[in-house]
Amino acid sequence: IRQNVGYTTEAGGTGSVASGATTATITHGLSKTPSAAQISVIFTEQGTADYGRWWISGITSTQFVVNVSADPGASNLDFSWQAMVL
């Protein structure tokens, strides 16, 4: 289904887990719900504080959530993401 007008199979962007938070909700804009294996997250900075482990949850037809174990601190925790459905 790739490259069909009106059917979005690939998307990407940036996000951030804010200081004082442990989640960031991302709107992916895909035409189909991706699986966890179809979502990639790359952190683009180290938080001021140790944020512990991270994982993806809450995957729906419109959004997914990036979670961390602990508040990343004053610097926030910025990341890039990419998602693709086949």
RARA-V329446 format. One record per residue. N is the residue number from 1. RES is the residue in three letters. PHI is phi in whole degrees, -180 to 180 (999 if undefined). BURIAL is + if it has 16 or more other ideal C-beta (glycine too) atoms within 10 Angstrom, else -. D_LAST is the distance of its C-alpha to the last C-alpha in Angstrom with 2 decimals. Layout:
# RARA-V329446
n: <N	N>
res: <RES	RES>
phi: <PHI	PHI>
burial: <BURIAL	BURIAL>
d_last: <D_LAST	D_LAST>
This chain:
# RARA-V329446
n: <1	2	3	4	5	6	7	8	9	10	11	12	13	14	15	16	17	18	19	20	21	22	23	24	25	26	27	28	29	30	31	32	33	34	35	36	37	38	39	40	41	42	43	44	45	46	47	48	49	50	51	52	53	54	55	56	57	58	59	60	61	62	63	64	65	66	67	68	69	70	71	72	73	74	75	76	77	78	79	80	81	82	83	84	85	86>
res: <ILE	ARG	GLN	ASN	VAL	GLY	TYR	THR	THR	GLU	ALA	GLY	GLY	THR	GLY	SER	VAL	ALA	SER	GLY	ALA	THR	THR	ALA	THR	ILE	THR	HIS	GLY	LEU	SER	LYS	THR	PRO	SER	ALA	ALA	GLN	ILE	SER	VAL	ILE	PHE	THR	GLU	GLN	GLY	THR	ALA	ASP	TYR	GLY	ARG	TRP	TRP	ILE	SER	GLY	ILE	THR	SER	THR	GLN	PHE	VAL	VAL	ASN	VAL	SER	ALA	ASP	PRO	GLY	ALA	SER	ASN	LEU	ASP	PHE	SER	TRP	GLN	ALA	MET	VAL	LEU>
phi: <999	-64	62	-92	-61	87	-124	-84	-109	-137	-154	-163	175	-125	-155	-155	-90	-72	-55	89	-115	-129	-142	-139	-95	-114	-91	-88	73	-81	-82	-143	-71	-79	-88	-59	-67	-95	-117	-117	-129	-127	-76	-107	-162	-97	-65	-61	-110	-70	-87	73	-85	-137	-161	-107	-147	57	-75	-129	-68	-127	-144	-146	-120	-97	-116	-130	-72	-144	-52	-75	94	-61	-80	67	-137	-84	-152	-109	-138	-145	-138	-147	-119	-107>
burial: <-	-	-	-	-	-	-	+	+	-	+	-	-	-	+	+	+	-	-	-	-	+	-	+	-	+	-	+	-	+	-	-	-	+	-	-	-	+	+	-	+	-	+	-	-	-	+	-	-	-	+	-	-	+	-	+	-	-	+	-	-	-	-	+	-	+	+	+	-	-	+	+	-	-	-	+	+	+	+	-	+	-	+	+	+	->
d_last: <6.80	7.33	10.88	11.84	14.75	14.70	11.00	10.13	6.72	8.89	12.25	15.10	18.76	21.73	23.36	26.50	28.07	31.46	34.80	35.88	32.40	30.05	26.81	24.78	22.52	19.70	18.25	14.65	14.39	10.73	10.47	8.92	10.28	8.70	10.26	13.04	11.58	8.89	12.04	14.66	18.23	21.05	24.54	26.56	29.94	31.93	33.24	37.02	37.07	35.24	32.20	31.74	28.43	25.16	22.11	19.30	19.88	19.75	16.02	15.86	14.13	15.96	17.11	17.38	20.65	21.75	24.88	27.77	30.77	33.43	34.26	33.40	36.70	37.98	35.54	32.44	29.34	27.07	23.52	20.57	17.04	13.53	10.30	6.67	3.78	0.00>
